[in-house]
Amino acid sequence: MTDMEYVLDFAVRLGRDMIECGANLERVNTSMYKVCSAYGLEDITLFTLCTHLSVSARDSDGKFGIRQVKAQPAGTHLERLRSLNELSFHVCGQTPAPERLGGMLEEARNAKSYSTPVLLLCSMAAMGCICWMNGGTWRDIPCMVCIIFGLFWLTRLLNRTGMNRIIINALCTFLAGTVALSLVNLGIADNLNPLIATSCMYLIPGIPMVNAARNILCGNEMNGILEAIKIILETMSIVGGLALSLVLCGGIFS
């Protein structure tokens, strides 16, 4: 491989990894462009979507090169994203040998990940606090923790199957609403509203929502609008699943 091929390969893989960690497209474009510029490439052209990245450029000898990859946004991994951001700054500032870039990217991708028990405990503690702030009683909080425990494992299981997020949200809110109604009607929990509101907050795509707004404001209108439509559909599926639960199970328990 030539130096240009190493650089283009690194740039497009870096962008893909950043997207899969939950990065904003404007930040991804900036990173890829600066990496290519740092190695003296010219006529840099970027084409990025949430599912596809392409970068082309010309070296000092007048030769053109292009790289394309597919991306699969898998969620949010802020620690890995921080490591990838630091790598992009390091590469732009130090310009290490092009053949070393692939190994450096692999090291950045192996950033520390919190263990599943830690993530689960933090999720249950955070949602328990939110339930209390939403007006939950001391009996509602343990019920909320149990619901989050189930949602945590259910969402991880369904995400591994590759199921559409819209279907996952509808199914999860239906089950969460059903469990919440059951707990209230059995006298185990006191208030239905804090349980339902907190369950919905756990599933709302907050970071993608911020990314969509930033894409629109930073000039990536097409990507931002497409992502916003996807978020609206995912949010509507949350409402739809909850409404179905209240209509079916509410009628059963009334």
C-alpha positions as CSV (number, residue, x, y, z in Angstrom):
1,M,0.0,0.0,0.0
2,T,1.1,3.6,-0.7
3,D,1.2,6.3,2.0
4,M,-2.0,7.8,0.6
5,E,-3.8,4.4,0.8
6,Y,-2.8,4.0,4.4
7,V,-4.0,7.5,5.2
8,L,-7.3,7.1,3.4
9,D,-7.9,3.7,5.0
10,F,-7.2,5.1,8.4
11,A,-9.4,8.2,7.9
12,V,-12.5,6.3,6.7
13,R,-12.1,3.6,9.4
14,L,-11.7,6.3,12.1
15,G,-14.9,8.0,10.9
16,R,-16.8,4.7,10.9
17,D,-15.7,3.8,14.5
18,M,-16.6,7.3,15.6
19,I,-20.1,7.0,14.1
20,E,-20.6,3.6,15.7
21,C,-19.7,5.1,19.1
22,G,-22.4,7.8,18.7
23,A,-20.3,10.7,17.3
24,N,-21.9,13.6,15.5
25,L,-21.3,13.6,11.7
26,E,-19.9,17.2,11.7
27,R,-17.2,16.0,14.1
28,V,-16.6,12.9,12.0
29,N,-16.2,15.0,8.8
30,T,-13.8,17.4,10.6
31,S,-11.6,14.5,11.9
32,M,-11.3,12.8,8.5
33,Y,-10.6,16.0,6.7
34,K,-7.9,17.1,9.1
35,V,-6.2,13.7,9.0
36,C,-6.0,13.8,5.3
37,S,-4.8,17.4,5.3
38,A,-2.1,16.6,7.9
39,Y,-0.5,14.2,5.4
40,G,-0.5,16.7,2.5
41,L,-3.4,15.2,0.6
42,E,-5.4,17.6,-1.6
43,D,-8.8,17.8,-3.3
44,I,-10.3,16.0,-0.3
45,T,-13.9,15.0,-0.9
46,L,-16.1,13.6,1.9
47,F,-19.5,11.9,1.7
48,T,-20.9,10.8,5.0
49,L,-24.2,9.3,6.1
50,C,-25.0,7.5,9.3
51,T,-24.6,4.2,7.5
52,H,-22.0,5.0,4.8
53,L,-18.7,6.9,4.6
54,S,-16.6,7.8,1.5
55,V,-13.4,9.8,1.3
56,S,-11.3,10.6,-1.8
57,A,-8.1,12.7,-2.2
58,R,-5.1,13.4,-4.4
59,D,-1.5,13.1,-3.3
60,S,1.5,15.2,-4.3
61,D,2.2,13.0,-7.4
62,G,-1.3,13.7,-8.8
63,K,-2.7,10.2,-8.0
64,F,-6.2,9.9,-6.8
65,G,-7.4,7.4,-4.2
66,I,-10.8,6.6,-2.6
67,R,-12.0,4.6,0.3
68,Q,-15.6,3.6,1.2
69,V,-17.0,1.7,4.2
70,K,-20.4,0.9,5.7
71,A,-21.2,1.9,9.3
72,Q,-23.6,0.2,11.7
73,P,-24.5,2.7,14.5
74,A,-24.6,0.4,17.5
75,G,-25.2,2.8,20.3
76,T,-23.1,5.1,22.5
77,H,-19.7,4.4,23.8
78,L,-18.3,7.7,25.2
79,E,-15.1,6.3,26.5
80,R,-14.1,4.8,23.2
81,L,-15.2,8.0,21.4
82,R,-12.9,10.0,23.7
83,S,-10.1,7.7,22.8
84,L,-10.8,8.0,19.1
85,N,-10.9,11.8,19.4
86,E,-7.6,11.9,21.2
87,L,-6.1,9.7,18.4
88,S,-7.3,12.0,15.7
89,F,-5.7,15.0,17.5
90,H,-2.5,13.0,18.0
91,V,-2.3,11.9,14.4
92,C,-2.9,15.5,13.0
93,G,-0.3,16.9,15.3
94,Q,2.4,14.3,15.1
95,T,1.8,12.7,11.7
96,P,3.3,9.2,12.5
97,A,4.4,6.9,9.8
98,P,1.3,6.0,7.7
99,E,1.9,2.2,8.1
100,R,1.5,2.6,11.8
101,L,-1.9,4.2,11.6
102,G,-3.8,0.9,11.5
103,G,-2.3,-0.4,14.7
104,M,-2.9,2.9,16.5
105,L,-6.5,2.7,15.5
106,E,-6.9,-0.8,16.9
107,E,-5.4,0.4,20.2
108,A,-7.8,3.2,20.4
109,R,-10.7,0.9,19.7
110,N,-9.8,-1.2,22.7
111,A,-10.6,1.6,25.1
112,K,-11.7,0.6,28.5
113,S,-15.3,-0.6,28.7
114,Y,-17.2,-0.7,31.9
115,S,-18.4,-4.1,32.9
116,T,-22.0,-5.2,32.5
117,P,-22.7,-5.3,36.3
118,V,-21.4,-1.7,36.7
119,L,-23.6,-0.5,33.8
120,L,-26.6,-2.3,35.2
121,L,-26.2,-1.0,38.7
122,C,-25.6,2.6,37.4
123,S,-28.8,2.4,35.3
124,M,-30.9,1.1,38.1
125,A,-29.6,3.7,40.5
126,A,-30.1,6.6,38.1
127,M,-33.6,5.5,37.1
128,G,-34.5,5.0,40.7
129,C,-33.5,8.5,41.5
130,I,-35.4,9.9,38.5
131,C,-38.5,7.9,39.7
132,W,-38.2,9.6,43.1
133,M,-37.8,13.0,41.5
134,N,-40.9,12.3,39.4
135,G,-43.0,11.8,42.6
136,G,-42.4,8.1,43.3
137,T,-42.7,6.8,46.8
138,W,-40.4,4.5,48.7
139,R,-42.4,1.5,47.4
140,D,-42.3,2.8,43.8
141,I,-38.5,3.0,43.7
142,P,-37.8,-0.8,44.1
143,C,-40.5,-1.5,41.5
144,M,-38.8,0.9,39.1
145,V,-35.4,-0.8,39.7
146,C,-36.9,-4.1,38.8
147,I,-38.5,-2.7,35.6
148,I,-35.1,-1.2,34.6
149,F,-33.4,-4.5,35.3
150,G,-35.7,-6.2,32.9
151,L,-35.5,-3.4,30.3
152,F,-31.7,-3.5,30.5
153,W,-31.4,-7.1,29.6
154,L,-34.3,-7.1,27.1
155,T,-32.8,-4.2,25.1
156,R,-29.4,-5.8,25.0
157,L,-30.8,-9.1,23.8
158,L,-33.0,-7.5,21.1
159,N,-30.1,-5.2,19.9
160,R,-28.0,-8.3,19.3
161,T,-30.6,-9.7,17.0
162,G,-30.4,-6.7,14.8
163,M,-34.1,-5.8,15.3
164,N,-35.2,-2.3,14.2
165,R,-35.0,0.1,17.1
166,I,-38.6,1.2,16.5
167,I,-39.9,-2.3,17.1
168,I,-37.6,-2.6,20.2
169,N,-38.9,0.6,21.7
170,A,-42.6,-0.4,21.1
171,L,-42.1,-3.9,22.6
172,C,-40.1,-2.6,25.6
173,T,-42.6,0.1,26.5
174,F,-45.5,-2.3,26.1
175,L,-43.9,-4.7,28.5
176,A,-42.8,-2.0,30.9
177,G,-46.3,-0.5,30.9
178,T,-47.9,-3.9,31.5
179,V,-45.6,-4.6,34.4
180,A,-46.1,-1.2,36.0
181,L,-49.9,-1.6,35.7
182,S,-49.7,-5.0,37.3
183,L,-47.6,-3.8,40.2
184,V,-49.9,-0.9,40.9
185,N,-53.1,-3.0,40.7
186,L,-51.6,-5.6,42.9
187,G,-50.8,-3.0,45.6
188,I,-47.0,-3.5,45.3
189,A,-46.4,0.0,43.9
190,D,-48.3,3.2,44.8
191,N,-48.2,5.4,41.7
192,L,-48.4,4.5,38.0
193,N,-47.2,7.8,36.5
194,P,-43.6,7.9,37.9
195,L,-43.1,4.3,36.8
196,I,-44.3,4.9,33.2
197,A,-42.5,8.3,32.9
198,T,-39.2,6.9,34.1
199,S,-39.4,3.8,31.8
200,C,-40.0,6.1,28.8
201,M,-37.0,8.3,29.8
202,Y,-34.8,5.2,29.9
203,L,-35.6,4.4,26.2
204,I,-35.7,8.0,24.7
205,P,-32.7,8.4,22.3
206,G,-31.2,11.5,24.0
207,I,-27.7,11.6,22.4
208,P,-29.0,10.9,18.8
209,M,-31.5,13.7,19.4
210,V,-28.7,16.1,20.2
211,N,-26.6,14.9,17.2
212,A,-29.6,15.4,14.9
213,A,-30.0,19.0,16.0
214,R,-26.3,19.7,15.8
215,N,-26.1,18.2,12.3
216,I,-28.9,20.6,11.1
217,L,-27.3,23.7,12.8
218,C,-23.8,22.8,11.5
219,G,-24.8,22.6,7.9
220,N,-25.4,18.8,7.5
221,E,-29.1,19.4,6.9
222,M,-29.8,16.2,5.0
223,N,-28.2,13.9,7.6
224,G,-29.8,15.9,10.4
225,I,-33.3,15.8,9.0
226,L,-33.0,12.1,8.3
227,E,-31.8,11.4,11.8
228,A,-34.5,13.6,13.3
229,I,-37.2,11.7,11.4
230,K,-35.7,8.4,12.7
231,I,-35.7,9.8,16.2
232,I,-39.3,11.0,15.9
233,L,-40.4,7.5,14.7
234,E,-38.5,5.9,17.6
235,T,-40.2,8.3,20.1
236,M,-43.6,7.6,18.5
237,S,-43.0,3.9,18.9
238,I,-42.4,4.5,22.7
239,V,-45.7,6.3,22.9
240,G,-47.5,3.7,20.8
241,G,-46.2,0.8,22.9
242,L,-47.2,2.5,26.1
243,A,-50.7,3.4,24.7
244,L,-51.3,-0.2,23.6
245,S,-50.3,-1.4,27.1
246,L,-52.7,1.1,28.8
247,V,-55.6,0.3,26.4
248,L,-55.3,-3.5,26.7
249,C,-54.1,-4.0,30.2
250,G,-55.8,-1.0,31.6
251,G,-59.1,-2.4,30.4
252,I,-58.3,-5.8,31.8
253,F,-57.5,-4.4,35.3
254,S,-60.4,-1.8,35.4
